[in-house]
Amino acid sequence: MQNRKSVIPVILVGGKGRRLGKDKTNLSINGEIILGRTFSILERVFAVEPLLIGDKQINGFNTIKDVVKDAGPLGGLYTAFFNTEEQFVFLTACDMPFINEQLLMYMYGNLDKSVDIYIPRVGSYIELLFAFYNRRLFTKVKQSIELKEFPLRLLLRNSKVQYLKENEIVRFDRELTTFFNVNTKEDEAKLGFLAKLHNK
């Protein structure tokens, strides 16, 4: 198992929720606020209090404001590096209702300290907001922001990447619901159905 102080978990709460039409930090399922569930899972897995990063204050949580505004998740990662000292940031979002705690614990236990990024991959799909990012990327992130190249995916270029493979993922999450996030009203409408799959 990793030295527990080598990773800081971060939840991004800065999204505008324009497509959804509401603040994602208020999303709930079965009476439970998704953000609160994610916070608790990360706190148990990493044994430290997760950081929330974004421009909104949320009752019951301490939030660090983005150092660079309107830079999306890349800006959140930059803010995390700027405010912490751990070797890795585990980056995720506030709108992922079905994070599998055992899967995350498995990732944490198998994180290779020598890599720049550790990220799930299913076919050609990769989940950039359920991934570990090494502090070595700090300069690269800063340069990307200065160039206004905001997609997180660009960090994969010329980086040492460890992939969490599909056959590993399905051992813990057969339906791959961990990576479902609520971006639209259509996504929100799926929550009840996916909750039944998740609880199988």
Helices and strands as residue ranges (DSSP letters): G 4-6, E 7-12, G 24-26, E 28-29, E 32-33, H 34-46, E 51-53, E 63-64, H 72-83, E 88-93, H 101-110, E 117-122, E 125-126, E 130-134, G 135-137, H 138-146, G 152-156, E 161-164, H 166-169, G 177-179, H 185-189, H 191-198
